[in-house]
């Protein structure tokens, strides 16, 4: 649907009903699909034909939503997973194996930090974390001959550091590796990383894409732009025969869809982590209103960031919509109309103790390990999402002990501010 605006794609992409078919995306809540002959089923297992035979690999509901997200991001194909964590795991593991190395921005979400720094290390994949604001020269110094990928977040959770996508893409491509960008916070409504040089885009669809906190999911979108065959000695899993699929060479047989096809036929086959068709149906309902909700989230967040920035008990506010913010100019460059997301990070002058008193005094805002839902939610990262990090790691991630992450919902901004005001009186 290349000729339509993104708001139209959010409703219509991925599924086009024929005469007499339901207007709403059907839920194919089935594990299996029937065929008339053994040969037909055999061709599916050999990847010689397209179709459905087992939902762990493909499902019509899931595929429709994946196609919609690929269209929104400007990619050639997408794969849905059971969580955002699974999406980032698959995105990296699809092109890495024991003995390989990854470069990642240090400000990424705490769960992803542990995935790369702890779990991948157990799998024999090493990771070097770099300052997101590092120069090209400093970034280049982190690369090794066995580096296979670079991973960063468009807007870091919760530090709200904005990625200079073109800089990271240039250094990655200079070293012959793809740039993977987690675009969860801005969503394709506010930023499309592929247009700035990213090769692979991931999402925790649990957040704004769902928007209602009713399903956990993830997505991987491939731009189709990275030349895997040019660097075939690095990415032999894509460019050399896969003996587990009768010697198929993914780049030869599937072209620009090689990366997603391999992730589906190898990783999803062997590891699972699929979303249920019902969850994908719920995700699709969220996608249909995504532009409307993101607009309201951003409007509210801008007003509340300005309120907090002027408050006597607040020592610092991180929100790129504020002209004085360190990342204001990058937001103007990469984000639609300079709008980022509905998440604000701020610190109180009283530090950790004041932050706890403030949070415990809130009445409308909910203390929850979540962001990007219709409801306003608040979290203390050092005590919650980043609890497992030491002080040095917290500093590298841009998380101070007194930092508060505030996810602004779509309630009345007046009511949110009133709740913050009464809580601040107790801070």
C-alpha positions in Angstrom: 0.0 0.0 0.0 2.8 2.3 -0.9 0.6 5.1 -2.2 -1.3 5.5 1.1 -0.4 7.6 4.2 0.7 5.8 7.3 -2.6 6.4 9.1 -4.4 4.6 6.3 -1.9 1.8 6.3 -2.5 1.3 10.0 -6.0 0.3 9.2 -5.8 -1.4 5.8 -2.3 -2.9 5.3 -1.8 -6.7 5.7 -5.3 -7.9 5.2 -7.7 -7.2 2.2 -11.0 -9.0 2.5 -12.5 -10.4 -0.7 -16.2 -10.5 -1.5 -18.2 -11.9 1.4 -15.2 -12.1 3.7 -15.1 -10.4 7.2 -14.0 -6.8 7.3 -12.2 -7.4 10.6 -9.0 -9.5 10.5 -10.1 -13.1 11.3 -8.5 -15.0 14.1 -7.1 -18.3 12.8 -6.9 -20.0 16.2 -5.6 -23.3 14.9 -2.4 -25.2 15.4 -2.7 -27.0 12.1 -3.9 -26.8 8.5 -5.2 -29.5 6.3 -3.9 -30.7 2.9 -5.1 -33.3 0.4 -1.8 -35.0 -0.4 1.5 -35.9 1.2 3.3 -34.1 -1.7 1.6 -30.8 -0.9 2.7 -31.0 2.7 6.2 -32.1 1.7 6.6 -29.0 -0.5 5.8 -26.8 2.4 8.4 -28.6 4.6 11.0 -28.2 1.8 10.2 -24.4 1.5 9.3 -25.0 -2.1 5.7 -23.8 -1.8 3.9 -21.1 0.3 1.2 -22.0 2.7 0.4 -22.9 6.3 0.8 -26.2 8.0 1.8 -25.4 11.6 1.2 -22.2 13.6 4.7 -22.3 15.2 6.1 -21.4 11.8 3.3 -19.4 10.1 -0.3 -18.4 10.7 -2.6 -16.3 8.5 -3.5 -13.9 11.4 0.0 -13.5 12.5 1.3 -13.0 9.0 -1.3 -10.3 8.2 -0.2 -8.3 11.2 3.5 -8.9 10.4 2.9 -7.6 6.8 1.2 -4.5 8.2 4.2 -3.7 10.5 6.6 -4.3 7.6 4.6 -1.8 5.5 4.6 0.8 8.3 8.4 0.6 8.7 9.1 0.4 5.0 10.6 -3.1 5.1 10.3 -6.1 2.8 9.2 -8.6 5.4 8.6 -9.0 9.1 8.4 -11.7 11.8 6.3 -11.5 14.9 7.5 -13.0 18.2 6.1 -13.6 21.6 7.8 -10.6 23.2 10.1 -7.7 22.4 12.9 -9.5 24.2 12.4 -12.5 21.8 12.5 -10.1 18.9 15.9 -8.7 19.9 17.2 -12.2 20.6 16.2 -13.5 17.3 17.3 -10.4 15.4 20.9 -10.9 16.7 21.0 -14.7 16.9 19.8 -15.0 13.3 23.2 -13.8 12.1 25.5 -14.6 15.1 26.9 -17.8 16.6 29.5 -18.8 19.2 32.7 -16.9 18.6 31.0 -13.8 17.2 30.9 -10.3 18.6 28.2 -7.6 18.8 28.5 -3.8 19.4 25.6 -2.2 21.3 24.7 1.2 22.7 25.1 1.2 26.5 21.8 3.1 27.0 19.6 0.3 25.8 16.8 -1.1 27.9 18.0 -3.1 31.0 16.6 -6.4 29.8 18.3 -6.1 26.4 21.5 -5.1 28.2 21.4 -8.3 30.1 20.5 -10.3 27.1 23.6 -9.1 25.3 25.9 -8.9 28.2 25.0 -12.0 30.2 22.9 -14.5 28.2 24.7 -14.1 24.9 28.0 -14.5 26.6 26.8 -17.9 27.8 26.2 -18.8 24.2 29.7 -17.7 23.2 28.7 -14.3 21.7 30.6 -11.4 23.2 29.3 -7.8 23.3 31.0 -4.4 23.6 28.9 -1.6 24.9 29.6 1.9 23.6 28.5 5.4 24.6 25.5 6.3 22.4 27.0 9.8 22.0 30.4 8.5 21.0 32.2 9.9 17.9 32.6 7.8 14.7 36.2 7.1 15.7 35.2 5.9 19.2 32.5 3.7 17.7 34.9 2.3 15.1 37.4 1.3 17.9 34.8 -1.1 19.4 34.7 -3.3 16.2 36.5 -6.5 15.9 37.1 -8.8 12.9 34.3 -11.1 14.3 31.8 -8.3 14.8 28.5 -9.3 13.2 26.0 -6.6 14.2 25.3 -3.3 15.9 22.3 -2.8 18.1 20.8 0.4 19.5 17.5 2.0 20.4 16.0 4.9 18.5 15.0 6.4 21.8 16.7 4.7 24.8 14.5 3.3 27.6 14.5 5.0 30.1 17.4 7.5 29.6 15.6 8.9 26.4 18.9 9.3 24.6 18.2 9.8 20.9 20.3 7.7 18.5 22.1 9.5 15.7 21.0 6.8 13.3 23.0 7.9 10.3 26.2 8.0 12.4 25.7 4.5 13.7 24.7 3.2 10.3 27.7 4.7 8.6 30.2 3.1 11.1 28.3 -0.2 10.9 28.4 -0.3 7.1 32.0 0.8 7.0 32.7 -2.4 8.8 30.4 -4.5 6.7 27.8 -5.3 9.4 24.1 -4.4 9.7 22.6 -1.9 12.1 19.7 -3.2 14.2 17.5 -0.5 15.7 14.8 -1.0 18.3 12.2 1.5 17.4 9.7 0.7 20.2 9.3 4.2 21.6 8.8 6.5 18.6 7.0 3.8 16.5 6.9 4.3 12.7 4.5 7.1 13.3 7.3 9.3 14.6 10.4 7.7 13.1 11.2 5.2 10.4 14.9 4.1 11.0 15.2 2.3 7.6 14.9 5.7 5.9 18.0 6.8 7.8 20.2 3.7 7.1 19.0 1.1 9.6 19.0 -2.4 8.2 16.8 -4.3 10.7 14.1 -2.8 13.0 12.7 -4.4 16.1 9.8 -3.6 18.3 8.3 -4.5 21.6 4.8 -4.5 20.2 3.7 -4.7 23.9 4.1 -0.9 24.1 2.6 1.7 21.8 1.7 -0.6 19.0 -0.6 -2.5 21.4 -1.3 0.6 23.5 -3.8 -1.1 25.9 -1.5 -3.4 27.9 -3.4 -6.5 26.9 -0.8 -8.5 25.0 3.0 -9.1 25.0 4.7 -9.3 21.6 7.6 -8.4 19.4 8.4 -7.8 15.8 11.5 -7.9 13.5 11.4 -6.0 10.2 14.0 -6.4 7.6 14.7 -3.5 5.2 16.0 -5.9 2.5 18.8 -3.4 2.0 21.8 -5.2 3.5 23.9 -7.1 1.0 24.5 -10.4 2.8 26.2 -12.0 -0.1 28.8 -9.3 -0.3 29.9 -10.3 3.2 29.1 -14.0 2.7 32.2 -15.1 4.7 30.6 -13.5 7.7 27.0 -14.5 7.2 27.4 -18.0 5.9 24.1 -19.1 7.6 22.4 -17.0 4.9 24.8 -17.5 2.0 25.8 -21.1 2.3 23.6 -24.3 2.1 21.4 -25.0 5.2 21.7 -28.8 5.6 18.6 -28.8 7.9 16.6 -27.7 4.9 18.0 -29.8 2.2 20.8 -27.5 1.3 18.7 -24.3 0.7 20.8 -21.1 0.3 18.5 -18.4 1.7 19.9 -15.5 -0.3 19.7 -17.5 -3.5 16.1 -18.7 -3.1 14.5 -15.9 -1.2 16.5 -12.8 -2.2 15.6 -9.7 -0.1 13.5 -11.9 2.2 16.3 -14.2 3.1 16.9 -12.9 6.6 13.2 -13.2 7.7 12.8 -16.6 6.0 15.8 -17.9 7.9 14.6 -16.5 11.2 11.3 -18.2 10.6 12.4 -21.5 9.3 15.4 -22.0 11.7 14.9 -20.0 14.9 11.1 -20.2 15.1 11.2 -23.8 14.1 13.7 -24.7 16.9 13.1 -22.1 19.6 9.4 -21.3 19.4 8.6 -17.9 20.9 5.5 -17.4 18.7 2.7 -15.0 19.5 -0.8 -16.5 19.7 -3.2 -15.6 16.8 -5.5 -14.1 19.4 -2.7 -11.8 20.7 -1.9 -10.8 17.1 -5.6 -9.9 16.6 -5.4 -7.7 19.7 -2.2 -6.1 18.4 -3.9 -5.3 15.1 -6.7 -3.5 16.9 -4.0 -1.4 18.6 -2.3 -0.7 15.4 -5.5 0.7 13.8 -5.5 3.6 16.3 -1.7 4.0 16.7 -1.4 7.4 15.0 -4.2 8.9 17.0 -2.9 7.6 20.3 0.7 8.6 19.6 -0.4 12.1 18.8 -2.2 12.4 22.1 0.7 10.8 24.1 3.1 13.3 22.6 0.8 16.3 23.1 0.3 15.4 26.8 4.0 14.6 27.4 5.1 17.9 25.9 2.8 19.8 28.3 3.8 17.8 31.3 7.5 18.0 30.5 7.2 21.8 30.4 5.3 21.7 33.8 7.9 19.5 35.4 10.8 21.5 34.0 9.5 24.6 35.7 8.8 22.9 39.1 10.9 23.9 42.0 11.3 20.4 43.3 12.5 19.0 40.0 16.2 19.1 39.3 16.2 17.8 35.8 13.9 16.7 33.0 14.8 14.5 30.0 12.5 15.0 27.1 13.7 15.9 23.7 10.7 18.1 23.0 12.2 20.7 25.4 14.4 23.2 23.4 17.0 23.0 26.1 17.3 19.2 26.0 20.6 17.7 24.9 18.8 15.7 22.2 16.5 18.4 20.9 18.3 18.8 17.6 18.5 15.1 16.9 14.7 14.9 17.6 14.1 17.7 15.1 16.2 15.7 12.5 14.9 12.2 13.0 11.4 12.5 14.5 8.3 13.6 12.7 7.7 17.3 13.6 10.3 16.8 16.4 7.8 14.6 18.3 9.3 11.6 20.1 7.1 9.6 22.5 5.0 9.9 25.6 7.8 8.9 28.1 9.5 11.4 30.3 12.4 10.9 32.7 13.1 13.3 35.5 14.8 13.7 38.8 13.8 15.3 42.1 16.1 17.4 44.1 15.6 15.1 47.1 17.1 12.1 45.2 16.0 8.4 45.7 14.1 9.0 48.9 12.1 11.9 47.4 11.4 9.8 44.3 9.9 7.0 46.5 7.7 9.4 48.5 6.5 11.0 45.2 5.6 7.7 43.6 3.8 6.4 46.7 1.7 9.5 46.8 0.3 9.3 43.2 -3.4 8.6 42.9 -4.1 8.6 39.1 -0.8 7.5 37.8 -0.1 3.8 38.4 3.2 2.2 39.6 3.7 -0.4 36.9 6.5 -2.1 35.0 5.2 -0.9 31.7 5.2 2.1 29.4 3.3 3.3 26.4 -0.2 2.4 27.5 -3.4 4.5 27.5 -3.0 4.9 31.3 -0.3 7.1 32.9 2.3 4.8 34.6 5.4 5.6 36.7 8.5 3.5 37.5 11.7 3.9 39.5 14.2 2.2 37.1 17.0 1.7 39.6 14.6 -0.2 41.8 12.7 -2.0 39.1 13.8 -2.5 35.4 17.5 -1.9 36.1 17.6 -3.3 39.6 20.2 -6.0 38.7 22.8 -3.4 37.5 25.5 -2.0 39.7 26.1 1.7 40.1 28.7 1.8 37.3 26.4 0.0 34.9 23.5 2.3 35.9 25.6 5.3 35.1 26.6 3.8 31.7 22.9 3.2 31.0 22.0 6.8 31.9 20.1 5.8 34.9 20.7 7.7 38.1 19.5 6.4 41.5 16.8 9.1 41.7 15.6 8.8 38.1 11.8 8.5 37.6 10.3 7.2 34.4 6.9 8.6 33.7 4.9 7.2 30.8 2.2 9.7 30.0 -1.2 8.3 29.0 -4.0 9.8 27.0 -6.0 11.0 30.0 -6.7 14.7 30.4 -3.4 16.5 30.7 -5.0 18.7 33.4 -5.8 15.7 35.5 -2.4 14.2 35.1 -0.7 17.5 36.2 -3.0 17.8 39.2 -2.0 14.3 40.3 1.7 15.1 39.9 1.3 18.3 41.8 -0.3 16.8 44.9 2.4 14.0 44.8 5.2 16.5 44.5 4.0 18.2 47.6 4.9 15.1 49.5 8.2 14.5 47.8 
